[in-house]
Amino acid sequence: MKPTIVIGGGIVGLFTAYYLQKEGEEVIVIDKGDLEENCSTGNAGMIVPSHIVPLASPGMISKGISWMLSSKSPFYIQPRLDRRLIEWCLLFYRNSSAKHVQKSIPFLKGISLFSKQLYLDFIAEHGNGKINFQDKGLLMLYKSKEGEQEEIEFSHLAKQSGIAVEVLSRKEVQKLEPNQEVDVRGGIYFPDDAHLSPKDLYQYLKQYLQNKGVKLKSNLNVTGFEKGADEVQAVLTTEGRITCKQVMVCAGSWSGEIAKMLGFKLPMMGGKGYSFVLPNSPQLMQSSILTEARVSQSPYGDKVRFGGTMEISNRADSINLNRVRGIYESISNYYPKFEAEFPQNDQIWKGMRPCSPDGLPYIGKAPKWKNVAFGAGHSMMGLSLAPATGKILADLVKGKAVDVKLAAFAVGRYTHY
Ligand SMILES: Cc1cc2nc3c(=O)[nH]c(=O)nc-3n(C[C@H](O)[C@H](O)[C@H](O)COP(=O)(O)OP(=O)(O)OC[C@H]3O[C@@H](n4cnc5c(N)ncnc54)[C@H](O)[C@@H]3O)c2cc1C
């Protein structure tokens, strides 16, 4: 039997391999990295059915421009004369409309709820001990009047769309954090969100797949394809060719380059973010987003991870300490008694979010190639949507009906742009 090749061993690639293996496929996962650290290992670990509004939305452009002026702000585009970046920015601008948001909501809601259910099924099958899954909801905290207005507007939209949501006063927020003073006006609570430890999930899945006979190949770069009339026959790598039955492209922010090898356009940019883990003292209990700072806070017992910033950049390896300082300084702004020390360089994690210009992932069959599918471009929701993406791709490969509406995620939607 020829294998199905998954290009990219981030969380989306691993969940794709997981569901393909369950379907009885022989699977090889290829990754150009070490399969230890990538965008999927140090993120905030949040599973967010509440996130029904895509990144490309009204207000993002004006906010983005004002943020560009501060070196510590949560959003930055590294200016450069790059045709791909200019095209991406134009598409992002065009998509940042109320109409796009309204159109996207049913699609994001459908896939997000499906993915949360798959996480619950996963925990039921594998147990929770390994991945620190905490089904405790998510708090969106705000300090300012404008922040409050924005979040309450969003809570109305979520409610209309059938998402469970509660508006909490400062006192009610404080009840959820009994050990720690929280200096906010209030917060929005999404009880159906959850969080887990991304690194532990990643390590667990890798081990599970290996035990099931899935081959995981690290430090192997995909450089091209051997193509027939409408099928890919082999994947070309830095160490030779591998014949294949099908190809699943889950290459994160590099998926646009793979699409180019296959002769079509898939606009994608890397949105770099940082995170660091600190001792959790006094202990925070509730995963939260510090909304004005765009900083995430995910507690794991005696440790807590803070993360944030979105730098549209092509430099995956560099660390901008000013932006990390921006994250760090926001901690005492919201939690004045939190005992935080600025992290050492080797404690700072960085990852490139795969960002499409409309804030929606690319999921499904590739244009032209019958045996190629993509699962990429999940931006801030890759961990959250990984099980659903993997399951959908495995079902498509097997010719099974897919329950989730996929039209908005079409892989070829920018082919002719
Ligand atoms: C600070 C921060 C916080 C975040 N918090 C959350 C959160 O709370 N919840 C959430 O859902 N998401 C969150 N995200 C986003 C999430 O991390 C990403 O969406 C997700 O990790 C993307 O997974 P992926 O598998 O698509 O890509 P990746 O993890 O980037 O994996 C892609 C892999 O493809 C490989 N690859 C690329 N090109 C090739 C090639 N040519 N040949 C071989 N291999 C190749 C790469 O080496 C890489 O390992 C956060 C991101 C950041 C930065």
The ligand as a Tripos MOL2 file, in Angstrom:
@<TRIPOS>MOLECULE
LIG
   53    58     1     0     0
SMALL
NO_CHARGES

@<TRIPOS>ATOM
      1 C1          1.6140   33.3800   21.1720 C.3       1 LIG1
      2 C2          0.6280   32.4510   20.4920 C.ar      1 LIG1
      3 C3         -0.4880   32.0140   21.1800 C.ar      1 LIG1
      4 C4         -1.4240   31.1810   20.5550 C.ar      1 LIG1
      5 N1         -2.4820   30.7090   21.2730 N.ar      1 LIG1
      6 C5         -3.3710   29.8620   20.6800 C.ar      1 LIG1
      7 C6         -4.4590   29.3290   21.4210 C.ar      1 LIG1
      8 O1         -4.6210   29.6000   22.5990 O.2       1 LIG1
      9 N2         -5.3450   28.5110   20.7780 N.ar      1 LIG1
     10 C7         -5.1910   28.1840   19.4490 C.ar      1 LIG1
     11 O2         -6.0320   27.4670   18.9140 O.2       1 LIG1
     12 N3         -4.1370   28.6570   18.7390 N.ar      1 LIG1
     13 C8         -3.2350   29.4820   19.3170 C.ar      1 LIG1
     14 N4         -2.1760   29.9750   18.5990 N.ar      1 LIG1
     15 C9         -2.0830   29.6220   17.1730 C.3       1 LIG1
     16 C10        -1.5590   28.2080   16.9900 C.3       1 LIG1
     17 O3         -0.3500   28.0730   17.6970 O.3       1 LIG1
     18 C11        -1.3440   27.9370   15.5010 C.3       1 LIG1
     19 O4         -2.5140   28.2500   14.7870 O.3       1 LIG1
     20 C12        -1.0210   26.4600   15.2720 C.3       1 LIG1
     21 O5          0.0800   26.0690   16.0550 O.3       1 LIG1
     22 C13        -0.7370   26.1840   13.8100 C.3       1 LIG1
     23 O6         -0.5000   24.8090   13.6990 O.3       1 LIG1
     24 P1         -0.0320   24.1740   12.3220 P.3       1 LIG1
     25 O7          0.1110   22.7230   12.5490 O.co2     1 LIG1
     26 O8         -0.9300   24.6670   11.2520 O.co2     1 LIG1
     27 O9          1.3770   24.8690   12.0250 O.3       1 LIG1
     28 P2          2.8200   24.6710   12.6920 P.3       1 LIG1
     29 O10         2.7200   24.3320   14.1190 O.co2     1 LIG1
     30 O11         3.6240   25.8620   12.2920 O.co2     1 LIG1
     31 O12         3.3730   23.3860   11.9380 O.3       1 LIG1
     32 C14         3.7000   23.4220   10.5730 C.3       1 LIG1
     33 C15         4.9020   22.5360   10.3620 C.3       1 LIG1
     34 O13         5.1540   22.4220    8.9540 O.3       1 LIG1
     35 C16         6.5280   22.2580    8.7730 C.3       1 LIG1
     36 N5          6.8850   22.6010    7.3890 N.ar      1 LIG1
     37 C17         6.6880   23.7870    6.7550 C.ar      1 LIG1
     38 N6          7.1500   23.7290    5.4860 N.ar      1 LIG1
     39 C18         7.6470   22.4850    5.3150 C.ar      1 LIG1
     40 C19         8.2940   21.8440    4.2300 C.ar      1 LIG1
     41 N7          8.5230   22.4500    3.0510 N.pl3     1 LIG1
     42 N8          8.7050   20.5670    4.3980 N.ar      1 LIG1
     43 C20         8.5050   19.9250    5.5820 C.ar      1 LIG1
     44 N9          7.8940   20.5070    6.6450 N.ar      1 LIG1
     45 C21         7.4760   21.7700    6.5200 C.ar      1 LIG1
     46 C22         7.1260   23.2190    9.7980 C.3       1 LIG1
     47 O14         8.4640   22.8810   10.1240 O.3       1 LIG1
     48 C23         6.1680   23.0850   10.9840 C.3       1 LIG1
     49 O15         6.6530   22.2030   11.9750 O.3       1 LIG1
     50 C24        -1.2240   30.7970   19.1960 C.ar      1 LIG1
     51 C25        -0.0780   31.2110   18.5180 C.ar      1 LIG1
     52 C26         0.8500   32.0290   19.1520 C.ar      1 LIG1
     53 C27         2.0670   32.4570   18.3970 C.3       1 LIG1
@<TRIPOS>BOND
     1     1     2 1
     2     2     3 ar
     3     2    52 ar
     4     3     4 ar
     5     4     5 ar
     6     4    50 ar
     7     5     6 ar
     8     6     7 ar
     9     6    13 1
    10     7     8 2
    11     7     9 ar
    12     9    10 ar
    13    10    11 2
    14    10    12 ar
    15    12    13 ar
    16    13    14 ar
    17    14    15 1
    18    14    50 ar
    19    15    16 1
    20    16    17 1
    21    16    18 1
    22    18    19 1
    23    18    20 1
    24    20    21 1
    25    20    22 1
    26    22    23 1
    27    23    24 1
    28    24    25 2
    29    24    26 1
    30    24    27 1
    31    27    28 1
    32    28    29 2
    33    28    30 1
    34    28    31 1
    35    31    32 1
    36    32    33 1
    37    33    34 1
    38    33    48 1
    39    34    35 1
    40    35    36 1
    41    35    46 1
    42    36    37 ar
    43    36    45 ar
    44    37    38 ar
    45    38    39 ar
    46    39    40 ar
    47    39    45 ar
    48    40    41 1
    49    40    42 ar
    50    42    43 ar
    51    43    44 ar
    52    44    45 ar
    53    46    47 1
    54    46    48 1
    55    48    49 1
    56    50    51 ar
    57    51    52 ar
    58    52    53 1
@<TRIPOS>SUBSTRUCTURE
     1 LIG1         1 GROUP 0 **** ****
